[in-house]
Amino acid sequence: MNVTDIASDPARGEFARAKVVFTLRAPERPGTYPLAAVLLYGTEKASVLGYTTDAQGHKQVRGGFDGGSGRVLFTPVRQIAVRAGEPEAGPAPGAQP
């Protein structure tokens, strides 16, 4: 998931926010599966000192995608149990646009 067209201006005290909602579908086969989420984030592009500009004029995080200024956050890994024969519950509350 990539949220685009958001920007912050720390000098004016304006910080962008985004909310993403999605529906997770369980695996088709019964069993126990690991589940974790990852978030790649950063505020580096809000400051001239924190970004560079590529040949097309787009802001890029200084150091590139896997450079020292990139931040990655992982949730703890949890185990989910998928059982056979249970009826489909439908989408989670709030998942419908």
Long-range contacts (C-beta under 8 A, 24 or more apart in sequence): 7-45, 7-46, 8-43, 8-46, 9-46, 10-46, 10-47, 15-46, 21-94, 21-95, 22-95, 23-91, 23-92, 23-95, 24-92, 26-80, 26-82, 27-82, 29-82, 30-82, 30-83, 30-84, 31-81, 31-82, 32-79, 32-80, 32-81, 32-82, 33-79, 33-80, 33-82, 34-77, 34-78, 34-79, 34-80, 35-77, 35-78, 35-79, 35-80, 36-74, 36-75, 36-76, 36-77, 36-78, 37-74, 37-75, 38-72, 38-73, 38-74, 38-75, 39-72, 39-73, 40-70, 40-71, 40-72, 41-71, 41-73, 42-69, 42-70, 42-71, 44-69
